[in-house]
Every structure is written in C-alpha cells, then in structure tokens.
C-alpha cells in the first residue's frame, strides 16, 4: 500500500492481494535501475558486521498486502545465503501506527517474533481484532500467554522507544513509498509497484544482493 492509501477507510476495505503482475515481457527482462528499483543517493549505515549484506522488509501489521506477502517472505527469508542478514522494520506513516511498532519490537525483545508475528497478522486480518491501541495490544499479548507486567514493561521501555526512532530514520533514509517494500544493503530500494509484484520484488532483491556482494 502506498502512503496516500493509509487512511482508516482504505484499511477497512482493502483486499489482501498483492500488486498486479507485470507483463510477461517485463518479467523476463533483468531488473532495471529507475524502473524496478532505486539506487539511493546516500548510503544508509547498516547494523551488520563486515562482509554481511542487510536486507530490510518494511511492513505494517494492518496492511493487507503485508499480510498476503508474509508467507512468501517467510519462505524466502529461510533460504537466503549465509552472508545475508534479514530483518523487519515496522513503518509509521501516521502517529497511530506507533502501538503496532511497539508490539513488534516488544516481541523482538522477548524473543517471540517467530512464535507470534504471524499470529498478529491473523488477529488483525482474519479475526478482525482492532490492535491499534496500547491497551488492546497488551490484552492480546496476555491472551498469547505473555506475562502482563513483563510485556508492559518492555512495551513502554526506553529500548523499544529507541527502536521506533531508528525505524523512522530507516524509513526516511530509504524513502519508503509504501509497504511491503525492501531495502537492500543500505543502497537499494524496491517494492511491488516498481517490480510489478512482490513476488518479483523478491527476485529483484536477489539480484541486488548479488550486486551488493560485488560492491555495486
């Protein structure tokens, strides 16, 4: 979803489908700079060791396209080469995105992303739970078996607040235009609108990982 689509009405009626597939001829062609991906004017410092390539998925739990993309992204993430470090960054196109950002970073701090990340999407898009406020999110976390006091402490911690600030910096530095989208090696950006679909965006990402490995 693009920034301009992030209104309450759009979230309520948007269908959980990916961006349409581009024509077969475009699919067959190699990725093109300026069409399938952008090269950032300024490199973004990455939080990985030397010799590693960081790939970021920008997402939002309430985005239907992110929900639809998650199974494919999970499968892709499990198959990346050993020199690729993948992480997720929740975006904040509006101030009211912040509770769900805190939810993700709290799950991350507690080592619960693998167990509960997909369950958040399930709660929002299938069960239609309104996980948009601090109280609703804390109540949901307790229902998942998390200790209320511990989760609340992490949820409202300085560490999680710092993660939100870093997420905003990355969102701005990569010039994120919508979600889901990908930032590669602190140098490249692609999304479903550019690549033609999120499935092809992953192929573009694979191509850009190779370019980054070459020093491109």
N, C-alpha and C positions, 0 to 999 in steps of 0.2 A: 504494500500500500504506500502511496505517495504521501508526502507531508500534508498536502491540501485535502486529502481524503480522511484525515484523522479528526472527524467530528463524531459526536455521540450518535448521530443518525447513521453515519457510514458504518460504524461498528455494529449497529443493531441489524442492518440489513445486508451487509456484505456477505457474499457466498464464499465458503472456504475452498477456493480454487486458485491455481497458480496462474500467472500471467500467460497469455496465449502463446503457443509455439510459433516461431517464425517460419517462413517458407523453407522448403527443403533445400533450396539452393544456398540460402544463408546458413542453414545448419551445417552444410557440407564444407563451407569455407572456414578457413582458420580465423581465430579471433582477431579483430581489427581494433587498433587503438582509436579512441574517439567514437567508436560505434558500439563495440562490445564491452569496452572497459575504458576507464580514465587512468591516466598517469598523473599522480598528484604533483602539484608544483613544488611542494616542500615535503620531504620525507618526514614520516611520523616516527618518533623514537618508539621502539618496541621493547616489551618486557620479557625478552628471551635471551638465552645465552648465545655467545658467538657460534656461528655455524648452524643455528636454528632459524627456521622460517615461520613467522607467526601468521596465522590466518584467523580473522575475526568474523564471526557471524553477528550482525546487528539484528536485533529482533524486539518484539513486544508481545507479551503473553496474550493480549486481547486482539491481536491482528490475526484474522482468519487465514491469510496467506502464510504467515509464520507457522500456524498450526498445521496447515496442509503440507508445508515443506519439511516439517520436523522429522518424519520417518526417513525421508531421503537423505537429509542432512546427517542424521544419526548413523546411517549405514555408510555414508561417505567418510565421516569422521573416523570410524573404526578401521578404515582401510588406508589412511594416509601414510606416507613414508615416515620413517623414524625421525627424520630431521624437521618434520612439520609439527608445530605446536598449535593446536586449535583451541580457541576459547570463544565464549559467547559474551556479548555486551548488550544489555537491555537499553533501548533508547528512551529519550524523554523529549518528544516533540511538543509536549504541553506539561505544565506543572503537575497535573493529576496523573501522570504516568509514574510519578515517584514511588508510590506504595508498591507497585509491582517490581520496580527496580530493586527496592529494598528486599522484597521477597526473594528475588533471585540471588542477591548477594548474601542474604542470610542462609539460604540453602547451601550456597557455595561454602560459606564459613563453617557450617555444621557438617560438611561432607555428605550432603543429602541430594545433590543435584541429580546424580544418576538414578536415585530411587524415586524422586518426586517431581523432576522437571516435566516429564510427560503428563503427570497427574495434574499439574497446574493447567496445562492446555485442556485436558479432559474436563476439569471442573468448569473452566470458562466457556468452552465451545460446545460441549456435549451436555453437561449438567446445567449449564446456563447460570452458574453462580456469579454473583457480582463481586469479584475480588478486586475492588477498586479503592477500598479504604483500609486504613491500618487495622481497625477492629475486625473487619471481615477477614482479612488475611491472617491475623493472629488466631482467630477462631478456626479457620480452615487448617492451619498448621497443627493446632491441638488435636483436631479430628484425625490427622495423619499419624498421631502418636508422639508428636514432639512435645517436650516439656514447655509449658506456657511461660514460665519465668525465664528459662534459658533462651527460648526463641525470642521473647520480647526484648530481653537484654541485648541480644545480637542485632535484632531488627532495628533498634534505636541507638546502636553503638556508633562511636566516632569512626571506627574502622569501616563500617558499611556506608556512612556518610561520605567518607573519603573515596570509596569506590564509585559512588554516584558522581562525584566531581570528576573523577578520572573518565568515567563513561561519557560525560558531557564533553570533555576535552577530545576524546577519540571521535565522537560523533561529529564534532565540528571540524576536526583535522581531516577526516576522510570525506567531508562534505556529503554526509549521508542524505540521500534524497528520498528514501523510503525503506520499508522493510518487507521481507527479509532482504538483506544485502550482505556483501562480502568485502572485507578489507584485507589485502594481501601484502605481507612483507613491509608494511609501512609505506608502501609505494603505489599500490594499485587499488582501484575500487570498481566493483561490478554489481549489478543486480538483475532481476528478472526482466525489467523494462528494457535495459540495454542489451542483454544477451538474447532476449526472445522468450525465455522461460527460466525458472530457477534450476531446472534440470540442466539446461545448457550453461547457466551461470556457474554451476559446479565444474563443468568441463573447461570453461574459461579460467576458473580458479586453478585447476590443474595445470593449465598452460602457463599461467602467471607464476605459479610455484616454480616451474622449470626455469622460467626467465629470471626469477629472483635467485635461483641457485647458480645461474650463470653470471650473476652480478648485474642483471639488467635493471 
